[in-house]
């Protein structure tokens, strides 16, 4: 089945207001910026987003966040996104913060058909006991707090029950993909993109390089096409548009010598 869609706008044309989205990316790596921009141009709002972080440097999900299009975020990292922090503390945004590994496994479990699982991460904290502020009231108080979760002992160790995540749509970015939706991710972009793709009922992938079926060695496939319903091929300019969050350089040597 040829899953290639002509444009990003066409690929997200049926995403409605209030939809839930699993979005790939880790920091600025592997973020489906073109698909996110298409959602912004469509004016979709009231979104519930599941992603490791919510964009940075006015890119990625930060585009939707700044426009007030996101109502709820499930993630593990706020980072240096000042607008995210402002909306959260002002009571404009509902936020469920969970351990990063737990987020990854909740997404994977959703795609694997596992409804819930037990993990030791979070036992003895508000992650398990409840009381984490999901929404503030804008005046320093908590308007909505997380509920307690089931805790159970296995072989003398306490574990907390975490439910799998399934979303209406998933948006991901891959380095290579074929027309059948088989995807290959580059390095750290592989952290959350395959898991987000698995969790979506309708998964859309933007790919930097589109190849024909059979050109990707089956052993090199990171995510099989069974999890992907639509593929958008990026232009060379879109594929090359990659931001750097922090530029660093090595300190010069006191003697001015340059290593070879």
N, C-alpha and C positions, 0 to 999 in steps of 0.2 A: 504494500500500500504506500503510495506517494503521499507523505504528510506535509509537504512543503506548501506554505502559504505565502502569497506574493508580498504582503506588507505586514509590518507590526500592527498597524491599525486594524487590519482585517483579522489578525490573529487574536486580538483582544476585544473584538467588536461585541461579543456577547457577555462580557463581564459586567454584571449589573451593580447598581448601588447596593451597598451593604454586603457585598461578597466577601468571603474569606480567602486569603491568599497565602500560600507558602512561597517565600521568595529566597532564592539562593544567594550566595555571596558570603565573603568573609572579609570584613573591613571594606576595602575598595576592590578586592580581588574577586573576579567571577560574578560581578553584579549585572543583572539583566537590564542595563540602563535604557536600551532602546525600547524594550517592552514597557518599562515603567513610564518612559516619556510618552508612549502611545496612550497609556491609561490616563495620564495627566491631560493630554490633548482632548481626550474623549470627555473629560469632566466627571469621571466616575468618583463617587464620594461615599463616606460612611464605611470605609473598608476595615476589615479585621485582618491584620497582617501578622504572620508568623515568620520570623527571620532572626538570625543571630544578632544583628544590630539594625538600626533604622536609618542607615545612610549617613553620609558625612560629606563635608566640603560642598554642600549644595548639589550633591549628585546622588544617584540611586533613590532609595525610598525617601531621602530628605526632600526631594522635589515634591512628592505627594504630602509629606508631613507639613512642610512650610505652607502649603496651599490649604491646609485644614481638611484634607481628604481622608485622613486615617482616624478612626474612632477608637481602635484597640490595637495594642501591640503585645505579642507574646514573643519574648526574646531573652537574651542572657547578658546583653551589654549595651549600656547607654553611651559610654565613652565620652568623646569630646563634642557630642552633638548638643549644643547649648539650647537649640530650639526644642529638641526632644525633652530635655530636662525642664525647660520653662513650661511647656504644655502639661507635662506630668504633674509638676508641683502646683500649677494653677487650676488643676481639676478639669482640664480640657481633654485629657487623654487617659484612657484606661490602660494600665500596663501590668502584665504578668511577667515578672522576672523569675527565671528558673535557672538552675545550674546548666552550664553549657553542654556537658555530656548528656544530661537528662533531656535537654531539648533535642539533641541529635537522635537519641534513641526513641523519643516520642514520635518524631517524624518517620524514622525507619520502621517502627512498629506499625504505624498507620498504613504505610505502604505494603507491609508484609501481612496485614490482616490480623495482627496481634492486638487485641483490644486494650490491654494494660500489662504492666510488668512491675516487679518489685526491684528497688535499688536502695543501697545504703546512703546514697548522696542526699543530704538534707535532713536525715534523722537527727532529732534533738534540736532542730532549729524551727523558725517560723515557716520554712518550706513545708514541713510535715505538720507542725502544730497549728498552723493558720495564723492570721493576723498581719500578714504582709499587706501593705497598702496598695491596692489595685487602682484606686482612684482617690485623689485628695479632694477636699471641698473648696479649695482655693483660699482658705483662711488658716491653713496649717493643720487642720484636722483631717481625719480619714473618713471619707464618704462610703467607701466600699473596701472591705478587707478580704483576703483569701480565706477560704474555709479550711478546716483541718482535714487531713488525709488519713486514710487507713494505714496503720503501722502494724507489722506482723513480724514475729520472730521465726527465723530459720536457723537451726543448728547453733543457737546461742547468739545470733546476730540480729539486730533490728533492721528492718527494711520498710521503706515507704512505698505505697502503691501509687504509680504514676500512669495516667491514661494516655493512650495513643492519640496522635493528632492526625485528623483528616481535614482537608480544606476543599473548597469548591474549585479553586484553580491553583496552579503552581506556575511560577515564572522562573526560568533558569537560563544560565549562559554557559555554553560549552566552547571549547577550542575547536573541536571538529565534530561533525555530525553528518549522517547520511540521510537519504530521503525516507528511510524507514524509521528514523528517530533514534538510531543507535548513537550514543554520545561518548565523547572523550573529553575529560576535563584536565586543565593544566595545573599541576601542583596544588597550592593552597585553595584554588577555586574548587577543588574536589572535596573540601571539608563538608560543606552543607548543600551544594547543588544537587548531588544525586539523591540525598535524603529528602530535600524539598520536593524534587520531582516525583519521588515515590508517594509522597503524602497527598498530592493533588489528584482530584478526580478528573480534571482536565488540565494537562500539563503542556505548556508552551515553551519551547526552547529557541533562543536566539543562538546561532552558531557563527563563529568567526570564519570557519572554512566549511563549505558544504561539498561533500563528495558523493559519488555514486555508491549504491549498495555493493558490498564486496570489497571496497577499497580500504575499509578498516579491518585489520586483523581481528577476528573474534576474540582472541586473547587480550586485545588492547581495549576492548569496549568496557567502559566504566559503568555505564547505565544502558541496559537493553531497551530497544524501542518499544517494548510492551508498555512501558511507563510513560511514553510520550505520544501525544495526539497531534501536535502541530509543531512545525519547524519553520523558522524564519532565517533566511540567509542574510548576514550583515554585509554591507558594502565594505570595501577595503578601508575607507575612512572611518566607518563606525567601528570596525574591528580594531583599528589602531588607536582609537580614542580611549586611552587608559590613564587615569589620574594617579598621582603619587601622593599619599597622605602626608608623609614627612620625608623631606630630602635631608640626608646626612652626608657629611664628608669626613674623611679621616683627618685628624689633627696633623699638621705638618711637623716634621722632625726639627728639633732645636738646631741641629747642625745643617739643616737645609738639604740633607741628602735625600735622594729619591730612590726608592727601591726598584729593582729591575724586574 
